[in-house]
Amino acid sequence: MTVEPKMSLREELAAIAAEARAQIERAADLKALKSVEVEFLGRKGGKITNTLRGLGQLPAEERPAVGKLVNEVRDELEAVLKTKEGALREAERQEKLRTERVDVTLPGVAFDSGHLHPVTRTLREIKQIFIGLGFEVVDGPEVETEYYNFEGLNIPADHAARDMWDSFYLGGDLLLRSHTSPVQVRVMEKQQPPVRVIVPGKCFRRDAVDATHHFQFHQVEGLLVDEGISFAHLKGLLGEFARQMFGKQRKSRFVPEYFPFTEPSAGMMIDCFACEGSGCRICKQSGWIEILGSGMVHPAVLENVGYDTQKYTGLAFGMGVERIAMLRHGIDDIRLFYENDLRFLRQF
Ligand code: DAH
């Protein structure tokens, strides 16, 4: 049996320190380093801390020197630990950078960006043209009284022309307006001529839905009342609109029509955009397409709002926004506007 020579405290300390250094050196990560720290420098049971207990057995004169030595060893080990910790942290950071590397030159993920609906865009274009021609944009209620939707516009209750606007009644004398024309009456009731307004807005009709009809759609109404307004102004104004909207090569013509609130009434036609007038499916082989209804404001309408019909005359027109958009883009079914099918909408 070999008897280990009993080590002096100094030797013991040196051996512990050497082992600690070696373990610190070997620590592969921060967790391992932490346990080395606890093993040697831990307040309770740390190997270095424990050596202080041995101090008591030393001769009194040796104690200060050895105590100092213990402190020095502890300080040194703490410094070595700190350096190692810094190195491990840096290594972890490098590893993270390596594994989480992003290639900033890769193309990004494209987000779907929306755009305005073709009906909205067409509406804005129509407004812009008339604003440029000096018109003011006003609006009116979508729920109307029978008076504004009909009587005020010279369409009495028993008049056959009411069939032209099959309406949604809400009870009493309220209905969803079947056209934007009632706003003519509302505007004129509130002001004296000159009146120069357009009225964009939603309209509702009890129409069976098909390729060219929908129960809800948009119109733009126009009204100009002043002294000396004639049919020549009507033709000039709407001809200019058609050229700005459909291109300056578009020809236009006016054909007789009937509306109770205008006299005379006229349908405005443009030559077919699809076949340039030679005849096709879209213009029903006629070469012409009706784009709006118009006429000279009926004196009865002016009288309804108390205007002096000896002094003032007016012109009015109304167009379907969906219809204009369909013509503009060659769309052959109005239902496409409301189905929210992105394959359709993305084309505009
Ligand atoms: N309100 C008519 C409709 O809905 C359109 C219209 C025609 C309006 C002639 C007018 C006009 O102002 O003069 O069918």
Residues whose N, C-alpha, C, O or C-beta is under 5 A from the ligand:
A	BS01	DAH	S178 H179 S181 G222 F259 T262 G293 S294 G295 A316 F317 G318
